[in-house]
């Protein structure tokens, strides 16, 4: 029973932990990726202002701005012209067409965009941000920042590991508490089972004597002890009654037997039977009848008293 109780406590604890921690982990991962994407978009907007200034002054875009940012944040910086062809790329060669990237197409239409997708060329997930650099009527260039999602994935992975650690600690504590509670519950039940078996075998002196445990089981043990004491008392009274009845019946039976044997002997010898002997025998029978009647009344009275105590 202890194992079943402990298994039930552990199962309930695990279910509660999963219901509590899994949504927290999912929400944390979503917020971390959202914050990471927002930070990358903010960096793209800040970097685009520097290139916006150069385009407004009709200067040649400086690659050093992109290289400095890429070296600091480990981010790939690509500056594209209005056709979607790279003119600056910190992670590849220039004059590469990027119009097959959805974020570039959106940015060329004048909208800033950021998100996360799987790169078919790299074979891994990346976070991107694309910002248009505006001209007089339409974007004259697009600034695109990309970075490996591994950084935020590692943060999320560490958080999941911390949740697993918390779960293991909670399960260990639940196991300790559950084992103590299981023993606390099972100890009086074991005692009650042992006492009930002894009573079933005829040992009415067996007592549970449970003082610690659940109040219901303590009360049940006290009731069982009272029942055992009552049964022991009733059986002792019954034995005393039988012994007393045997003693009370033995005297008139012996007297009546002697008188009958005396009468039998006199009849066999042809002697005349005195009516006083017969009357004495009848008196012994009457005395025996009264004694039996008294014993039956006493037995009924004891039964009524026993029922009144129940």
Helices and strands as residue ranges (DSSP letters): H 2-56, H 63-73, E 76-81, E 86-89, H 102-108, E 113-119, E 124-134, E 139-148, H 150-200, H 215-268, H 275-309
